[in-house]
Amino acid sequence: MRIAFDIDGTLTPLGKDQFPSTALPFPLRLLFRERLREGAVALMRELQADGHDVWIYTSSLRPERSIRLWFRCAGVRLGGVVNGTSHADALRGKPISPSKFPPAFGIDWLVDDSAGVALEGETHGFRVVIVEPGDAQWALKVKKACRAISV
């Protein structure tokens, strides 16, 4: 199964104290200053060990190459990356315009922090797992969602 994670507010905090996060070890943190949500790398590795294909789906314009390198340095080899540019390219000429559209990339589950994305999922027929900033059990919630569809 292909699972994609949003970055901003889901894997990286929007504010200093939004949720616990950790920096990459020195000297990598000089290149990649953004901190990843605690447990994110372990969760992504566990999902991969279970045979899932882990992607990033962000509406930001971060370059794909940079995202891949960042996560590789953190210890996760991504199956794919969708950024704002590739999303726009995939939907160009289509009669729909959601902020994210995982089916265009073969993504089965999208992990996001936005209730608006969840509403788009209901409207356009894709699955979204919403993770709240204060949810200490967020990784368990994602794993449960993946198990529910895998069975």
Secondary structure as the mmCIF struct_conf table of DSSP 4:
data_model
#
loop_
_struct_conf.conf_type_id
_struct_conf.id
_struct_conf.beg_label_comp_id
_struct_conf.beg_label_asym_id
_struct_conf.beg_label_seq_id
_struct_conf.end_label_comp_id
_struct_conf.end_label_asym_id
_struct_conf.end_label_seq_id
STRN STRN1 ARG A 2 PHE A 5
STRN STRN2 ASP A 8 ASP A 8
TURN_TY1_P TURN_TY1_P1 GLY A 9 LEU A 11
STRN STRN3 THR A 12 THR A 12
BEND BEND1 LEU A 14 GLY A 15
TURN_TY1_P TURN_TY1_P2 LYS A 16 ASP A 17
BEND BEND2 GLN A 18 PHE A 19
STRN STRN4 SER A 21 THR A 22
HELX_LH_PP_P HELX_LH_PP_P1 ALA A 23 PRO A 25
TURN_TY1_P TURN_TY1_P3 PHE A 26 PRO A 27
HELX_RH_AL_P HELX_RH_AL_P1 LEU A 28 LEU A 31
HELX_LH_PP_P HELX_LH_PP_P2 GLU A 34 ARG A 35
STRN STRN5 LEU A 36 ARG A 37
TURN_TY1_P TURN_TY1_P4 GLU A 38 GLY A 39
HELX_RH_AL_P HELX_RH_AL_P2 ALA A 40 ALA A 49
TURN_TY1_P TURN_TY1_P5 ASP A 50 GLY A 51
STRN STRN6 ASP A 53 TYR A 57
BEND BEND3 SER A 59 SER A 60
HELX_RH_AL_P HELX_RH_AL_P3 GLU A 64 ALA A 74
TURN_TY1_P TURN_TY1_P6 GLY A 75 GLY A 75
BEND BEND4 GLY A 79 GLY A 79
STRN STRN7 GLY A 80 VAL A 82
HELX_RH_AL_P HELX_RH_AL_P4 GLY A 84 LEU A 91
TURN_TY1_P TURN_TY1_P7 ARG A 92 GLY A 93
BEND BEND5 PRO A 95 PRO A 95
BEND BEND6 SER A 99 SER A 99
HELX_RH_3T_P HELX_RH_3T_P1 PRO A 102 PHE A 105
TURN_TY1_P TURN_TY1_P8 GLY A 106 GLY A 106
BEND BEND7 ASP A 108 ASP A 108
STRN STRN8 TRP A 109 ASP A 112
BEND BEND8 ASP A 113 ASP A 113
HELX_RH_AL_P HELX_RH_AL_P5 ALA A 115 HIS A 124
TURN_TY1_P TURN_TY1_P9 GLY A 125 GLY A 125
STRN STRN9 ARG A 127 ILE A 130
TURN_TY1_P TURN_TY1_P10 PRO A 133 GLY A 134
TURN_TY1_P TURN_TY1_P11 ALA A 136 GLN A 137
HELX_RH_AL_P HELX_RH_AL_P6 TRP A 138 SER A 150
#
